[in-house]
Amino acid sequence: MFKLSFGNHIRLTAAVSSREKIKKFYGEILGCQIKPHPDKPTDIVQFPDGVFMGINYEKDFLSENQALQGAWLELKTDDPAGMKEKLLNFGVREIEYPDKSNFYFQAPGGQVYRLARED
C-alpha cells in the first residue's frame, strides 16, 4: 500500500472583480501573508502553517453559485466559535449542510470551506 497525503500547495481561480475582497479576507481575516506574482494576475497566499495558495484571477470565471459545485476545503482552528464570529462579521456566506457540528461558508471568490476544530 502506498502512503498518500495532501501537499502544502493549493491553486484556486477566481474572478478579477473579487481580488480586493479576497486579499482582505485572506490577509486581514485569516492572518495570511499575501504577495502578488510579479508577472501574472496571481496572488500568493501563505498561511501561518506554511501552506501556500496561488489565486489566479480571470475576467470570466464561475459565479459564486457555480463555485458551490467545486471542491470544498477544510480550515482548522483552535477557536472555531471565535473564528466563525469573525467570518460572519466579515460577511461570508454561511452554507447550509447536514453536518451541524462544523461551520461551512463560502469565501470571497466562491471557494467553500468547512471550519473544524484543530485536533
N, C-alpha and C positions, 0 to 999 in steps of 0.2 A: 504494500500500500504506500502511496506517495503522501508526503506531508505537504499540505497546501494551506496558504493563508493570504489574506489581502495585504497588499503593499501599502506604502505610505505616500503614494502619488495618485491624485484624482484629477480628472479633467471634466469640466462642465461647459456647456454652451448656453448663452443667454442673449436676449435682445439688447442691442446697443442702448436702447432707451431706458433700460433698467440699471445701467452701470453705476451711477452715483448712489442709488439706493442700495445696491449690492455692496459697494465699497463701505458704506456707512454700517450696514448690517454686520459684515464680517469683521470690520475694523473696530467700530465703537461698541457694538453689542456683544460680539463673541470674543473680542480682545485679540484678534489675529493681526499679524503684520501683513501689509499689502504693498506690493511693488508692481508698477506697470512694466510690462515687457517692453524693451527698447525698440523692437521692430514690428510688433504685431498688436492688433487690438485685443490684448490679453492682459489680465491682472494675475499675478502670482500671489496666492494667499498662503501664509504659513501659520498653521495652528500652533498653539503653545506646546503641544506634544511632539512636534516635528513633522507632522503630516503636511504635505504640500498639495494645494489645489490650484490648477490653472483654470481660469474662467475666460473662455474665448467669446468675444462679442460679435454678433452678426446682425445685419439690418433686418433680415427676415428670419424669424425664429418662432418656435412654438409659443402659443399664448400660455398663460398660467394654467388655464383649464386643460389644455392639451398636455402640458408637462406633468399633470397628475398621473398620466398613463406611463410615465418613465420609471426609472429605478428610484427606489426610496433608500435613503441612507440613515444611519444612526449616529447621533451625537450623545456622548456620555458626560455626565457632570456629577459632582459630589453634592450639589444642591438643586435637584430637579424643580422644587417648588419655587425657589428664588429665580432660577433661570426662566421658568415658564412665565412668571410675572414680568420679568424684564422683556421677554419676547413679545408678550401680549401688549405691553405698554408701547413697544416699538411699532406694533401694528401688523404682526404676521397673521396670516390666515390660519385659524385652527381647522384641522381636518378631522372630521368625524370618522372614527374607526372602531371596530368591535373591541379591540384591546383597550380597556379603560384604565389600565394600570400605568400607561405611559402617555405622554403628550405628543401628538402628531401635529405638525404645522408645515405650511408652505412658506419658504423663504422668498425674498425678492428674487426675481428671475425665474421662479417656478419650481425649484428643487424642493422635494418633500423630505422632511426629517422626522425621525422618532427620537424624542428626548428620553434618555434612560439614565437610571442611577449607575454611577461608576461603581463597579464591584471589584 
